[in-house]
């Protein structure tokens, strides 16, 4: 069996991100049935985490670098957004805005690796 390449982990990471954002969108648009959105969100977070750390290992980036800590912080906030969506603590439009900004920041950090 061939070894998993960084490209494999990258594609898996992007799939995880898509699932996270689909889950958040589903949670914000549902009228009480939030189970499917929560499942997408949770599976996406797990895939993001596993693929992200797999990619770090392949690229030989230290787990304690500022880059990793920033990406992990973004992951934590994205993980908490469904709580705000379910309780309607914040306006759904504001939650979408937060998700977009966090996604853009994660993408910027991922492509530039500016904090390594």
C-alpha positions in Angstrom: 0.0 0.0 0.0 1.3 3.4 -0.9 2.1 5.9 1.8 -0.3 8.8 2.3 1.0 11.9 0.6 0.7 15.5 1.8 -1.7 16.0 -1.0 -4.0 13.3 0.3 -4.1 14.9 3.8 -4.7 18.3 2.2 -7.7 17.0 0.2 -9.0 15.3 3.3 -8.6 18.5 5.3 -10.6 20.5 2.7 -13.3 17.8 2.8 -13.5 18.2 6.6 -13.7 22.0 6.3 -16.6 21.7 3.8 -18.4 19.4 6.2 -17.9 21.8 9.1 -19.4 24.7 7.1 -22.3 22.6 5.7 -23.1 21.6 9.3 -23.1 25.2 10.5 -25.3 26.2 7.6 -27.7 23.3 8.3 -27.9 24.2 12.0 -28.7 27.8 11.1 -31.3 27.0 8.6 -33.2 24.2 10.4 -36.5 24.5 12.2 -35.8 22.2 15.1 -34.2 19.2 13.3 -30.5 19.9 14.0 -29.3 16.3 14.2 -28.1 16.0 10.6 -26.3 19.4 10.8 -24.7 18.4 14.1 -23.5 15.1 12.6 -21.9 16.8 9.6 -20.3 19.4 11.8 -18.9 16.8 14.2 -17.5 14.5 11.5 -16.0 17.5 9.7 -14.3 18.6 12.9 -12.8 15.1 13.4 -11.6 14.9 9.8 -10.1 18.4 10.1 -8.2 17.4 13.2 -6.9 14.1 12.0 -6.0 15.3 8.5 -4.4 18.5 9.9 -2.1 16.6 12.3 -1.3 14.1 9.6 -0.3 16.9 7.3 1.8 18.5 10.1 3.6 15.2 10.5 4.3 14.8 6.8 5.5 18.4 6.5 7.6 18.1 9.7 6.0 21.2 11.3 6.3 21.3 15.1 3.0 20.8 16.9 3.9 23.7 19.3 4.5 26.4 16.6 2.4 29.5 16.6 0.9 28.4 13.3 -0.5 25.2 14.8 -1.8 27.0 17.9 -3.6 29.6 15.8 -5.2 26.9 13.6 -6.2 25.0 16.7 -7.8 28.1 18.1 -9.8 28.6 15.0 -10.8 25.0 15.1 -12.1 25.4 18.7 -14.1 28.5 17.8 -15.6 26.7 14.8 -16.5 23.8 17.0 -18.3 26.2 19.4 -20.4 28.0 16.8 -23.2 25.4 16.8 -23.8 26.1 20.5 -24.4 29.8 19.6 -26.6 28.7 16.6 -28.7 26.3 18.6 -29.3 28.7 21.5 -29.8 31.7 19.1 -27.4 33.6 21.3 -26.2 35.6 18.3 -28.0 36.6 15.2 -27.6 33.9 12.5 -26.1 36.4 10.1 -23.4 37.3 12.6 -22.6 33.6 13.1 -22.2 33.2 9.3 -19.9 36.2 9.3 -17.8 34.8 12.1 -17.6 31.5 10.2 -16.5 33.2 7.0 -13.8 35.2 8.7 -12.5 32.2 10.6 -12.5 30.1 7.4 -10.7 32.9 5.5 -8.1 33.2 8.3 -7.6 29.4 8.4 -7.1 29.3 4.6 -4.7 32.2 4.7 -2.6 30.6 7.5 -2.7 27.2 5.7 -1.5 28.5 2.4 1.0 31.1 3.6 2.1 29.3 6.8 3.1 32.8 7.9 3.3 32.0 11.6 5.8 29.2 11.4 
